[in-house]
């Protein structure tokens, strides 16, 4: 599929849905539970994806201004009411936006926690469920917490309304409108679990972390406050960056490399002496500017790494999952992907990065060929070969995986299928 074909299908937001301009409505007082940027102030952006049927609610999270969207999806039920997939922080603004949907389409009936390991998703479910007291909460199997493995109701989940998604899918009260498939990998000290949902009527696949797509331009939620984008658009600590769309795009693309690879090949870390010397000369020394500290240098070929990462917007599996998690059970993962590839969907909504990716079941399945001994050459709908991620950019995560195995924290990966 070409770049034009992969543009988001997001429709214009209705006039009756609006973001708040009052900072009090963005407040999230439980931020210390998962202390990620933007901490206590979390704005929410609601967009209608399928008219009168599907809406996404974007917020931000990240570390050191490496900020990416975290997303909740709300789907209207044919029988009336709403299903919520992967809640975000229920700020006053977020709850007000959901209630605007409730007024028009009916109560929130079902809240889905589609992961057992994604703390950034799990932490919001209990507080969100308290705002919608009529909703049943369904969670992915094998929930766990660290350092103590506590019962869900100790973590704020409403005990009388929370249950594990039925293994027998015919017992799920929403099965007429949705199908779902559970990936559940035993990692020894916990489980990696993801539940993909298919909304049959709109031909939409909902996933959490398993696949994602990186947009070329910064998502709209990142542009409410462009400071993180401009922070990472700089080439050194001494540069004063102009606020322009080109620089916002540059910052977003570098943020994407940080978020996906942690330490991409085109990034150089400045030595401490040089870093502190540059900080003394930096034009800003506020806390917001980290007192002038900026220990990064980008090589001239950084854009090549981003273009390979984006891959014209194709869906792919994040390297941390490709290297550390999914190879622990390659046959199980491929069976899961094969089952999903039998579904009839035309677009994917992930919980991170791009909100909507136009993709076929075949393209979804191709994202998992890294688990195969002899993966076939993949082509998109235009006949162009779909290139894998650059091996040089995977180096840091491969070295991390090897170190974790040496320390006994992780186990060696299984043989490819």
Buried (B, 14 or more C-beta within 10 A) or exposed (E): BEEEEBEBBBEEBBEEBEBBEEEEBBBBEBBEBBEBBBEBBBBBBBBBBBEEBBBBBBBBBBEEBBBBBBBBBBBBBEEEBBBBBBBBBBBBBBBBBBBBBBEEBBBBBBBBBBBBBBEBBBBBBBBBBEBBEEBBBBBBBBBBBEEEEEEBEEBBBBEEBBEBBBEEBEEBEBBEBBBBBBBBBEBEEBBBBBBBBBBBBBEBBBBBBBBBBBBBEBBEBBBEBBEBBBBBBBEBBEEEBEEEEEBBBBBBBBBBBBBBBBBBBBBEEBEEEEBBEBBEEBEBEEEEBBBBBBBBBBEEEBBBBBBBBBBBBBBBBBBBBBBBBBBBBBEBBBBBBEBBBEBEBEBBBBBBBBBBBBBBBEBBBBBBBBBEEEEEEBEBBEEEEBEBBBEBBBBBBBEBBEEEBEEEEBEEBBEBE
